[in-house]
Amino acid sequence: MTNEQIRNVAIIAHVDHGKTTLVDQMLKQGGAFRSNQVVAERVMDSNALERERGITILAKNTSVKYGNYKINVVDTPGHADFGGEVERILKMVNGVVLLVDAYEGTMPQTRFVLSKALELGHKVVIVVNKVDRPDRRVKEVCDEVIELLMELNASDEQLDSPIIYCSGRNGTASLDPDGQGEDLIPLFETIVRHIPAPEGDPEAPVQMLVSALDYSEYVGAIGIGRIERGTLRTGQNVLLSNFHAERQPVRAKVTNIYQFEGLNRVTAEVATVGDIVCVSGVEGVSIGDTLCDPEDPTPLEFPKISEPSVEMTFSVNDSPFAGKEGKFVTSRHLRARLYKEAVRDVSIRVSDTDTSEAFRVCGRGEMHLSILIENMRREGYEFQVSMPRVLFKEENGVVTEPIDLLIADVPSGSVGVVMEKMGVRKGELKSMNAIGERMRLEFSVPSRGLFGYKSEFLTDTKGEGILTSVFDKYDVYRGEIERRPCGSLIAFETGDAVPYGLFNAQERGTLFIGAGTKVYEGMIVGENPRGDDIAVNVCKRKQMTNMRAAGSDEALRLTPHKVMSMEQALDFIADDELLEVTPANLRIRKKILNAELRAKARAHAKKQ
C-alpha cells in the first residue's frame, strides 16, 4: 500500500549551489509563513556557525504543503566533509532533488551525493539552479549531468529524470530552459508526479529506522526517522534493536510523537507509513537503531557510512594558562563531550589512547573536525589539539593513503602557479578545460597535500580562484610532502608582550600577536620564513638610562600582526606543536615548552 498524500525528498548538491535558498522559497510558497511575516534569509541554517560561514553543516527536516500533498524536505550540507550527514538521511527519503549551478555545473560533491542516491535506487529530479546568472551555461550543464548519470551507471529510468530550470533567489521554476517562470509550481508538480509515494502496510507490526538525532534538555534524546511499516502511537511500547550491533533489543515506551509542519514540530497522537517523525522517551536511542513492535523485533539495515580519513588528538590543556578561561577543563568533561558527538555524528570516530588525558578523534576532513572544535569552544570547553594527520592503510603489504579529487576554477593567468604547487604536493593533473575566460583544472592529489593549501591558493589566484575537493579513494602512498617551508618564532619567557620586544622580533618574521598579549615560554608568537625555529623575547623592555642619543626616543613602528583563524592555525601547526583552544583565545605552542628539553628531545630523535 502507498501513502499517496506524502512525498519524501532530499535536496542534494555541491556547496554554494543554492539548496538552502531554494528551500526558503519552497517554504514561502508552500504556506509555511504568514503573508506579513519577516523571514531571515537561509532560514534552515539555524546554527550560529552555519549563518556565520554561509554553509549548511547539519541536515535538517521541514515540510511543505502543495494542494492535498505534504512534501517532507530534507536540506543537506554541500561541503564534502559533511558527507556523512547526507549518507544517513538518504535512507529517510524516496527520491532526491539534484541541484546544479547553471554556471559551475557538476562538481566533486555532486558526484559523491548522486552516487549514494543512485545506489539506493532513488528517483532523481534534476534542477538547474541560478538560470538568471548572466554567465549561465544551461545546455552544457544539462549535458554534464546526463554524462555523470551515465558514468555512475544510472538505470534507464534514472537517466530519464525530468529537468527543471530554477532561480532559487527569485522563487521561479520553468520546464523551458529559456523560460523565466512565475513560481515554483512546476517544481512541486514534478516532485509529486515523479517521486514515488512511500510504500508499506499500515496494519503490519511497526518499524521505524532512526536516521538522525536531536537532543532536548527536557525530554533527552529525540530520534528522527521514517516509519517504514505499521502505525506508531503515543504511549506505545516498542523494542529498540540494531541490525549491525550485537546487542539484545531494549524495551522502551514512546512518550511523544512530533511531525514537521513547516519549520515547527507539531505533536501527533498517531503516525503511519511514510511519515517522517520525531520520537522522544526512547532512552539510549542512536542513529541506525530500529523501533520495532515487541511481537516482531526485526531491525532494518542501515547504510554503511564511509570511513573517516583524517585524525587528530584532543587532550586536556596543560599550558601555564590552563583553566583560566574555560568552563569545562577536565578529561572527564572532554571525554563525555567527544563520545556524545560520536553518537550524534555517525562519521566521527572517538577512541581512548594510552593516557587518560588524550583522545583520538577521526573525521571526514580538516573542516569537519574544525567545526567540532569551534562548537566545543563556544560551549565553554578548554583543551588542546594536535596537527591533523591522514589515516594510512596497509593492503597486501602496500601502504595506501586517502586521495582527493580536486577541482580548481582559476583565471587563465594563474594556471602555471597552481600546477606548480600541485606538483610539489604530489598532485596529478586529470583534465583541463576552458570555461569562458577561466580554466577548470581537475587533479588527483593526496589528502595530506591539501593541508594548508587553501590560503596559499587564494594568494596565488589573487582571491579569484575557487577550490573544491572530495575524497576519491585509497591509493598507493605517493612519497614525502613537505608540511610547511617556514619555522616558528617561539616566546623566550612568560610575561606580557611589549612594543620594544615586538619591534625587535618582527625583523625575524611575521608576528601572530600584538602588544599587551600574555605569552608563556614555548608559545609560538610568529612564523620565520627562513625555515628554522627561533626563540624571541617579546617581553623585553627598553632599559632606562640617563644617557640620550639622537633618534633614541622615536616612536617604534610595529607591522600589523597576522590574526590566525581556526583553520589557518590547524594548517600551520607542525608535528611537534599543539593548538591550545579556549573560549577566549587560540594559542599555538610547542609540545615541549622548555627550550633545553626541546633541544635534548631533538638530539635524541636524531640519534634514533
Secondary structure as the mmCIF struct_conf table of DSSP 4:
data_model
#
loop_
_struct_conf.conf_type_id
_struct_conf.id
_struct_conf.beg_label_comp_id
_struct_conf.beg_label_asym_id
_struct_conf.beg_label_seq_id
_struct_conf.end_label_comp_id
_struct_conf.end_label_asym_id
_struct_conf.end_label_seq_id
STRN STRN1 THR A 2 THR A 2
TURN_TY1_P TURN_TY1_P1 GLU A 4 GLN A 5
STRN STRN2 ILE A 6 ALA A 13
BEND BEND1 HIS A 14 HIS A 14
TURN_TY1_P TURN_TY1_P2 VAL A 15 ASP A 16
BEND BEND2 HIS A 17 GLY A 18
HELX_RH_AL_P HELX_RH_AL_P1 LYS A 19 GLN A 29
TURN_TY1_P TURN_TY1_P3 GLY A 30 GLY A 31
BEND BEND3 PHE A 33 PHE A 33
TURN_TY1_P TURN_TY1_P4 SER A 35 ASN A 36
BEND BEND4 GLU A 41 ARG A 42
TURN_TY1_P TURN_TY1_P5 VAL A 43 MET A 44
BEND BEND5 ASN A 47 ASN A 47
HELX_RH_AL_P HELX_RH_AL_P2 ALA A 48 ARG A 53
TURN_TY1_P TURN_TY1_P6 GLY A 54 GLY A 54
BEND BEND6 ILE A 55 ILE A 55
BEND BEND7 LEU A 58 LEU A 58
STRN STRN3 LYS A 60 TYR A 66
TURN_TY1_P TURN_TY1_P7 GLY A 67 ASN A 68
STRN STRN4 TYR A 69 ASP A 75
BEND BEND8 HIS A 79 HIS A 79
HELX_RH_3T_P HELX_RH_3T_P1 ALA A 80 PHE A 82
HELX_RH_AL_P HELX_RH_AL_P3 GLY A 83 ILE A 89
HELX_RH_3T_P HELX_RH_3T_P2 LEU A 90 MET A 92
BEND BEND9 ASN A 94 ASN A 94
STRN STRN5 GLY A 95 ASP A 101
TURN_TY1_P TURN_TY1_P8 ALA A 102 GLU A 104
STRN STRN6 GLY A 105 GLY A 105
BEND BEND10 THR A 106 THR A 106
HELX_RH_AL_P HELX_RH_AL_P4 PRO A 108 GLU A 119
TURN_TY1_P TURN_TY1_P9 LEU A 120 GLY A 121
STRN STRN7 LYS A 123 ASN A 129
TURN_TY1_P TURN_TY1_P10 VAL A 131 ASP A 132
TURN_TY1_P TURN_TY1_P11 PRO A 134 ASP A 135
HELX_RH_AL_P HELX_RH_AL_P5 VAL A 138 GLU A 151
TURN_TY1_P TURN_TY1_P12 LEU A 152 ASN A 153
HELX_RH_AL_P HELX_RH_AL_P6 ASP A 156 LEU A 159
TURN_TY1_P TURN_TY1_P13 ASP A 160 ASP A 160
STRN STRN8 ILE A 163 SER A 167
TURN_TY1_P TURN_TY1_P14 GLY A 168 GLY A 171
STRN STRN9 THR A 172 SER A 174
BEND BEND11 LEU A 175 ASP A 176
TURN_TY1_P TURN_TY1_P15 PRO A 177 ASP A 178
BEND BEND12 GLU A 182 LEU A 184
HELX_RH_AL_P HELX_RH_AL_P7 ILE A 185 HIS A 194
BEND BEND13 ILE A 195 ILE A 195
HELX_LH_PP_P HELX_LH_PP_P1 PRO A 196 PRO A 198
STRN STRN10 GLU A 199 GLU A 199
TURN_TY1_P TURN_TY1_P16 PRO A 202 GLU A 203
BEND BEND14 ALA A 204 ALA A 204
HELX_LH_PP_P HELX_LH_PP_P2 PRO A 205 VAL A 206
STRN STRN11 GLN A 207 SER A 216
TURN_TY1_P TURN_TY1_P17 GLU A 217 VAL A 219
STRN STRN12 GLY A 220 ARG A 229
BEND BEND15 GLY A 230 GLY A 230
STRN STRN13 LEU A 232 ARG A 233
TURN_TY1_P TURN_TY1_P18 THR A 234 GLY A 235
STRN STRN14 ASN A 237 ASN A 242
BEND BEND16 PHE A 243 ALA A 245
STRN STRN15 VAL A 250 LYS A 253
STRN STRN16 ASN A 256 GLU A 261
TURN_TY1_P TURN_TY1_P19 GLY A 262 LEU A 263
STRN STRN17 ASN A 264 ALA A 268
BEND BEND17 GLU A 269 GLU A 269
STRN STRN18 VAL A 270 ALA A 271
TURN_TY1_P TURN_TY1_P20 VAL A 273 GLY A 274
STRN STRN19 ILE A 276 SER A 280
BEND BEND18 GLY A 281 GLY A 281
TURN_TY1_P TURN_TY1_P21 GLU A 283 GLY A 284
TURN_TY1_P TURN_TY1_P22 ILE A 287 GLY A 288
STRN STRN20 ASP A 289 CYS A 292
STRN STRN21 ASP A 293 ASP A 293
TURN_TY1_P TURN_TY1_P23 PRO A 294 GLU A 295
STRN STRN22 ASP A 296 ASP A 296
HELX_LH_PP_P HELX_LH_PP_P3 PRO A 299 GLU A 301
HELX_LH_PP_P HELX_LH_PP_P4 PRO A 303 PRO A 308
STRN STRN23 VAL A 310 VAL A 316
BEND BEND19 SER A 319 SER A 319
TURN_TY1_P TURN_TY1_P24 PRO A 320 GLY A 323
BEND BEND20 LYS A 324 GLU A 325
BEND BEND21 LYS A 327 LYS A 327
STRN STRN24 PHE A 328 PHE A 328
BEND BEND22 THR A 330 THR A 330
HELX_RH_AL_P HELX_RH_AL_P8 SER A 331 ARG A 344
TURN_TY1_P TURN_TY1_P25 VAL A 346 SER A 347
STRN STRN25 ARG A 349 ASP A 352
BEND BEND23 ASP A 354 THR A 355
TURN_TY1_P TURN_TY1_P26 SER A 356 GLU A 357
STRN STRN26 ALA A 358 GLY A 363
BEND BEND24 ARG A 364 GLY A 365
HELX_RH_AL_P HELX_RH_AL_P9 GLU A 366 ARG A 378
TURN_TY1_P TURN_TY1_P27 GLU A 379 GLY A 380
STRN STRN27 TYR A 381 TYR A 381
STRN STRN28 PHE A 383 VAL A 385
STRN STRN29 ARG A 389 VAL A 390
STRN STRN30 LYS A 393 GLU A 395
TURN_TY1_P TURN_TY1_P28 ASN A 396 GLY A 397
STRN STRN31 VAL A 398 PRO A 411
HELX_RH_3T_P HELX_RH_3T_P3 SER A 412 SER A 414
HELX_RH_AL_P HELX_RH_AL_P10 VAL A 415 VAL A 424
TURN_TY1_P TURN_TY1_P29 ARG A 425 LYS A 426
STRN STRN32 GLU A 428 ILE A 435
TURN_TY1_P TURN_TY1_P30 GLY A 436 GLU A 437
STRN STRN33 ARG A 438 PRO A 446
HELX_RH_3T_P HELX_RH_3T_P4 SER A 447 LEU A 450
TURN_TY1_P TURN_TY1_P31 PHE A 451 GLY A 452
HELX_RH_AL_P HELX_RH_AL_P11 TYR A 453 ASP A 460
TURN_TY1_P TURN_TY1_P32 THR A 461 GLY A 463
STRN STRN34 ILE A 466 VAL A 476
BEND BEND25 ARG A 483 ARG A 483
BEND BEND26 PRO A 485 PRO A 485
STRN STRN35 GLY A 487 ALA A 491
BEND BEND27 PHE A 492 THR A 494
STRN STRN36 GLY A 495 ASP A 496
HELX_RH_AL_P HELX_RH_AL_P12 PRO A 499 ALA A 505
TURN_TY1_P TURN_TY1_P33 GLN A 506 ARG A 508
BEND BEND28 GLY A 509 GLY A 509
STRN STRN37 THR A 510 LEU A 511
BEND BEND29 PHE A 512 PHE A 512
TURN_TY1_P TURN_TY1_P34 ALA A 515 GLY A 516
STRN STRN38 LYS A 518 VAL A 519
TURN_TY1_P TURN_TY1_P35 GLU A 521 GLY A 522
STRN STRN39 MET A 523 MET A 523
STRN STRN40 ILE A 524 ASN A 528
TURN_TY1_P TURN_TY1_P36 PRO A 529 ARG A 530
BEND BEND30 GLY A 531 ASP A 532
STRN STRN41 ILE A 534 VAL A 536
TURN_TY1_P TURN_TY1_P37 VAL A 538 CYS A 539
HELX_LH_PP_P HELX_LH_PP_P5 LYS A 540 MET A 544
BEND BEND31 ASN A 546 ASN A 546
TURN_TY1_P TURN_TY1_P38 ALA A 550 ASP A 553
BEND BEND32 GLU A 554 GLU A 554
HELX_LH_PP_P HELX_LH_PP_P6 ALA A 555 LEU A 556
HELX_LH_PP_P HELX_LH_PP_P7 LEU A 558 SER A 565
HELX_RH_AL_P HELX_RH_AL_P13 MET A 566 PHE A 572
TURN_TY1_P TURN_TY1_P39 ASP A 575 ASP A 576
STRN STRN42 GLU A 577 VAL A 581
BEND BEND33 PRO A 583 ALA A 584
STRN STRN43 LEU A 586 LYS A 590
BEND BEND34 LYS A 591 ILE A 592
BEND BEND35 ASN A 594 ASN A 594
HELX_RH_AL_P HELX_RH_AL_P14 ALA A 595 LYS A 607
#
